[in-house]
Amino acid sequence: MFIQLSDNALINAYQKALQLNLEKDFIILLEKELKNRGVNLKEINKKVE
């Protein structure tokens, strides 16, 4: 679904979605794609907090 986005762009979108408190379903969709790419969500979440 997010094939055309680089990992970095996807991470930025995820961080922004969290900051803006966007729809939970959208955030879950981003999380699933990040996990599929092997990105460590725990590290990303530390940077957002």
Biopython code that builds the backbone (N, CA, C, O; Angstrom):
import numpy as np
from Bio.PDB.StructureBuilder import StructureBuilder

atoms = [
    (1, "MET", "N", (0.818, -1.203, 0.000)),
    (1, "MET", "CA", (0.000, 0.000, 0.000)),
    (1, "MET", "C", (0.860, 1.265, 0.000)),
    (1, "MET", "O", (0.563, 2.223, -0.714)),
    (2, "PHE", "N", (1.923, 1.261, 0.802)),
    (2, "PHE", "CA", (2.793, 2.434, 0.912)),
    (2, "PHE", "C", (4.116, 2.190, 0.192)),
    (2, "PHE", "O", (5.139, 2.768, 0.561)),
    (3, "ILE", "N", (4.102, 1.354, -0.812)),
    (3, "ILE", "CA", (5.323, 0.921, -1.488)),
    (3, "ILE", "C", (6.133, 2.100, -2.004)),
    (3, "ILE", "O", (7.363, 2.059, -1.958)),
    (4, "GLN", "N", (5.495, 3.128, -2.484)),
    (4, "GLN", "CA", (6.211, 4.248, -3.091)),
    (4, "GLN", "C", (6.861, 5.171, -2.061)),
    (4, "GLN", "O", (7.705, 5.991, -2.420)),
    (5, "LEU", "N", (6.485, 5.051, -0.800)),
    (5, "LEU", "CA", (7.090, 5.879, 0.242)),
    (5, "LEU", "C", (8.396, 5.254, 0.718)),
    (5, "LEU", "O", (8.484, 4.039, 0.893)),
    (6, "SER", "N", (9.387, 6.076, 0.921)),
    (6, "SER", "CA", (10.624, 5.575, 1.516)),
    (6, "SER", "C", (10.352, 5.278, 2.994)),
    (6, "SER", "O", (9.364, 5.744, 3.562)),
    (7, "ASP", "N", (11.235, 4.502, 3.598)),
    (7, "ASP", "CA", (11.088, 4.215, 5.032)),
    (7, "ASP", "C", (11.081, 5.513, 5.830)),
    (7, "ASP", "O", (10.286, 5.679, 6.756)),
    (8, "ASN", "N", (11.965, 6.424, 5.467)),
    (8, "ASN", "CA", (12.068, 7.695, 6.184)),
    (8, "ASN", "C", (10.784, 8.510, 6.068)),
    (8, "ASN", "O", (10.326, 9.091, 7.052)),
    (9, "ALA", "N", (10.208, 8.555, 4.882)),
    (9, "ALA", "CA", (8.955, 9.301, 4.682)),
    (9, "ALA", "C", (7.821, 8.662, 5.484)),
    (9, "ALA", "O", (6.978, 9.362, 6.044)),
    (10, "LEU", "N", (7.806, 7.336, 5.536)),
    (10, "LEU", "CA", (6.775, 6.629, 6.301)),
    (10, "LEU", "C", (6.931, 6.895, 7.797)),
    (10, "LEU", "O", (5.944, 7.100, 8.503)),
    (11, "ILE", "N", (8.155, 6.890, 8.268)),
    (11, "ILE", "CA", (8.425, 7.199, 9.677)),
    (11, "ILE", "C", (7.982, 8.619, 10.006)),
    (11, "ILE", "O", (7.363, 8.851, 11.045)),
    (12, "ASN", "N", (8.290, 9.554, 9.145)),
    (12, "ASN", "CA", (7.868, 10.947, 9.360)),
    (12, "ASN", "C", (6.353, 11.069, 9.392)),
    (12, "ASN", "O", (5.805, 11.791, 10.224)),
    (13, "ALA", "N", (5.671, 10.365, 8.488)),
    (13, "ALA", "CA", (4.208, 10.390, 8.452)),
    (13, "ALA", "C", (3.633, 9.806, 9.741)),
    (13, "ALA", "O", (2.661, 10.324, 10.290)),
    (14, "TYR", "N", (4.241, 8.728, 10.212)),
    (14, "TYR", "CA", (3.789, 8.086, 11.452)),
    (14, "TYR", "C", (3.966, 9.029, 12.644)),
    (14, "TYR", "O", (3.050, 9.195, 13.449)),
    (15, "GLN", "N", (5.133, 9.637, 12.753)),
    (15, "GLN", "CA", (5.398, 10.563, 13.853)),
    (15, "GLN", "C", (4.427, 11.743, 13.829)),
    (15, "GLN", "O", (3.919, 12.157, 14.871)),
    (16, "LYS", "N", (4.177, 12.270, 12.657)),
    (16, "LYS", "CA", (3.261, 13.413, 12.524)),
    (16, "LYS", "C", (1.833, 13.003, 12.878)),
    (16, "LYS", "O", (1.108, 13.755, 13.530)),
    (17, "ALA", "N", (1.437, 11.814, 12.445)),
    (17, "ALA", "CA", (0.098, 11.314, 12.751)),
    (17, "ALA", "C", (-0.098, 11.192, 14.259)),
    (17, "ALA", "O", (-1.167, 11.510, 14.779)),
    (18, "LEU", "N", (0.933, 10.731, 14.958)),
    (18, "LEU", "CA", (0.853, 10.636, 16.419)),
    (18, "LEU", "C", (0.758, 12.021, 17.053)),
    (18, "LEU", "O", (-0.051, 12.247, 17.953)),
    (19, "GLN", "N", (1.584, 12.935, 16.579)),
    (19, "GLN", "CA", (1.588, 14.299, 17.134)),
    (19, "GLN", "C", (0.242, 14.986, 16.945)),
    (19, "GLN", "O", (-0.212, 15.725, 17.818)),
    (20, "LEU", "N", (-0.388, 14.743, 15.812)),
    (20, "LEU", "CA", (-1.664, 15.392, 15.493)),
    (20, "LEU", "C", (-2.877, 14.621, 15.986)),
    (20, "LEU", "O", (-4.017, 15.037, 15.780)),
    (21, "ASN", "N", (-2.618, 13.482, 16.646)),
    (21, "ASN", "CA", (-3.709, 12.627, 17.148)),
    (21, "ASN", "C", (-4.715, 12.289, 16.052)),
    (21, "ASN", "O", (-5.925, 12.420, 16.239)),
    (22, "LEU", "N", (-4.196, 11.855, 14.912)),
    (22, "LEU", "CA", (-5.068, 11.476, 13.798)),
    (22, "LEU", "C", (-5.813, 10.183, 14.119)),
    (22, "LEU", "O", (-5.565, 9.551, 15.145)),
    (23, "GLU", "N", (-6.722, 9.801, 13.235)),
    (23, "GLU", "CA", (-7.543, 8.601, 13.426)),
    (23, "GLU", "C", (-6.696, 7.395, 13.813)),
    (23, "GLU", "O", (-5.662, 7.130, 13.200)),
    (24, "LYS", "N", (-7.142, 6.669, 14.830)),
    (24, "LYS", "CA", (-6.415, 5.488, 15.302)),
    (24, "LYS", "C", (-6.255, 4.453, 14.184)),
    (24, "LYS", "O", (-5.212, 3.808, 14.087)),
    (25, "ASP", "N", (-7.273, 4.291, 13.347)),
    (25, "ASP", "CA", (-7.190, 3.315, 12.253)),
    (25, "ASP", "C", (-6.061, 3.671, 11.279)),
    (25, "ASP", "O", (-5.383, 2.782, 10.765)),
    (26, "PHE", "N", (-5.863, 4.949, 11.029)),
    (26, "PHE", "CA", (-4.791, 5.388, 10.145)),
    (26, "PHE", "C", (-3.429, 5.102, 10.776)),
    (26, "PHE", "O", (-2.510, 4.637, 10.102)),
    (27, "ILE", "N", (-3.308, 5.382, 12.066)),
    (27, "ILE", "CA", (-2.058, 5.127, 12.772)),
    (27, "ILE", "C", (-1.741, 3.631, 12.773)),
    (27, "ILE", "O", (-0.588, 3.242, 12.584)),
    (28, "ILE", "N", (-2.749, 2.801, 12.981)),
    (28, "ILE", "CA", (-2.556, 1.348, 12.953)),
    (28, "ILE", "C", (-2.090, 0.898, 11.569)),
    (28, "ILE", "O", (-1.228, 0.027, 11.456)),
    (29, "LEU", "N", (-2.646, 1.475, 10.543)),
    (29, "LEU", "CA", (-2.228, 1.153, 9.174)),
    (29, "LEU", "C", (-0.750, 1.491, 8.958)),
    (29, "LEU", "O", (-0.004, 0.708, 8.369)),
    (30, "LEU", "N", (-0.346, 2.643, 9.433)),
    (30, "LEU", "CA", (1.063, 3.037, 9.336)),
    (30, "LEU", "C", (1.952, 2.089, 10.147)),
    (30, "LEU", "O", (3.026, 1.697, 9.690)),
    (31, "GLU", "N", (1.501, 1.723, 11.347)),
    (31, "GLU", "CA", (2.268, 0.810, 12.191)),
    (31, "GLU", "C", (2.466, -0.546, 11.516)),
    (31, "GLU", "O", (3.557, -1.114, 11.558)),
    (32, "LYS", "N", (1.412, -1.055, 10.898)),
    (32, "LYS", "CA", (1.508, -2.347, 10.211)),
    (32, "LYS", "C", (2.535, -2.294, 9.090)),
    (32, "LYS", "O", (3.321, -3.227, 8.920)),
    (33, "GLU", "N", (2.531, -1.217, 8.330)),
    (33, "GLU", "CA", (3.487, -1.087, 7.233)),
    (33, "GLU", "C", (4.912, -0.958, 7.766)),
    (33, "GLU", "O", (5.843, -1.533, 7.201)),
    (34, "LEU", "N", (5.082, -0.215, 8.837)),
    (34, "LEU", "CA", (6.411, -0.080, 9.432)),
    (34, "LEU", "C", (6.918, -1.432, 9.930)),
    (34, "LEU", "O", (8.087, -1.768, 9.741)),
    (35, "LYS", "N", (6.040, -2.202, 10.563)),
    (35, "LYS", "CA", (6.424, -3.533, 11.038)),
    (35, "LYS", "C", (6.790, -4.434, 9.863)),
    (35, "LYS", "O", (7.757, -5.192, 9.938)),
    (36, "ASN", "N", (6.020, -4.353, 8.774)),
    (36, "ASN", "CA", (6.316, -5.152, 7.584)),
    (36, "ASN", "C", (7.700, -4.842, 7.035)),
    (36, "ASN", "O", (8.355, -5.706, 6.454)),
    (37, "ARG", "N", (8.135, -3.613, 7.221)),
    (37, "ARG", "CA", (9.457, -3.196, 6.727)),
    (37, "ARG", "C", (10.557, -3.441, 7.744)),
    (37, "ARG", "O", (11.728, -3.173, 7.475)),
    (38, "GLY", "N", (10.187, -3.944, 8.899)),
    (38, "GLY", "CA", (11.188, -4.250, 9.921)),
    (38, "GLY", "C", (11.662, -3.049, 10.714)),
    (38, "GLY", "O", (12.733, -3.083, 11.319)),
    (39, "VAL", "N", (10.867, -1.986, 10.716)),
    (39, "VAL", "CA", (11.225, -0.772, 11.459)),
    (39, "VAL", "C", (10.828, -0.969, 12.922)),
    (39, "VAL", "O", (9.737, -1.460, 13.209)),
    (40, "ASN", "N", (11.705, -0.591, 13.836)),
    (40, "ASN", "CA", (11.481, -0.742, 15.271)),
    (40, "ASN", "C", (10.592, 0.394, 15.789)),
    (40, "ASN", "O", (11.041, 1.532, 15.918)),
    (41, "LEU", "N", (9.346, 0.078, 16.079)),
    (41, "LEU", "CA", (8.397, 1.099, 16.539)),
    (41, "LEU", "C", (8.765, 1.656, 17.912)),
    (41, "LEU", "O", (8.481, 2.817, 18.206)),
    (42, "LYS", "N", (9.389, 0.846, 18.743)),
    (42, "LYS", "CA", (9.767, 1.324, 20.073)),
    (42, "LYS", "C", (10.749, 2.487, 19.976)),
    (42, "LYS", "O", (10.656, 3.446, 20.742)),
    (43, "GLU", "N", (11.677, 2.405, 19.048)),
    (43, "GLU", "CA", (12.646, 3.488, 18.861)),
    (43, "GLU", "C", (11.966, 4.747, 18.326)),
    (43, "GLU", "O", (12.282, 5.857, 18.755)),
    (44, "ILE", "N", (11.048, 4.575, 17.404)),
    (44, "ILE", "CA", (10.323, 5.714, 16.842)),
    (44, "ILE", "C", (9.485, 6.390, 17.918)),
    (44, "ILE", "O", (9.481, 7.616, 18.033)),
    (45, "ASN", "N", (8.777, 5.590, 18.704)),
    (45, "ASN", "CA", (7.901, 6.132, 19.741)),
    (45, "ASN", "C", (8.682, 6.902, 20.789)),
    (45, "ASN", "O", (8.168, 7.874, 21.343)),
    (46, "LYS", "N", (9.911, 6.493, 21.075)),
    (46, "LYS", "CA", (10.749, 7.229, 22.029)),
    (46, "LYS", "C", (11.035, 8.639, 21.532)),
    (46, "LYS", "O", (11.090, 9.586, 22.316)),
    (47, "LYS", "N", (11.215, 8.767, 20.223)),
    (47, "LYS", "CA", (11.535, 10.071, 19.633)),
    (47, "LYS", "C", (10.334, 11.009, 19.639)),
    (47, "LYS", "O", (10.499, 12.228, 19.676)),
    (48, "VAL", "N", (9.120, 10.447, 19.604)),
    (48, "VAL", "CA", (7.899, 11.261, 19.567)),
    (48, "VAL", "C", (7.579, 11.805, 20.946)),
    (48, "VAL", "O", (7.065, 12.915, 21.075)),
    (49, "GLU", "N", (7.881, 11.028, 21.979)),
    (49, "GLU", "CA", (7.518, 11.418, 23.354)),
    (49, "GLU", "C", (8.286, 12.558, 23.866)),
    (49, "GLU", "O", (8.078, 12.982, 25.003)),
]
sb = StructureBuilder()
sb.init_structure("model")
sb.init_model(0)
sb.init_chain("A")
sb.init_seg("    ")
for serial, (resi, resn, name, xyz) in enumerate(atoms, 1):
    if name == "N":
        sb.init_residue(resn, " ", resi, " ")
    sb.init_atom(name, np.array(xyz, "f"), 0.0, 1.0, " ", f" {name:<3s}", serial, name[0])
structure = sb.get_structure()
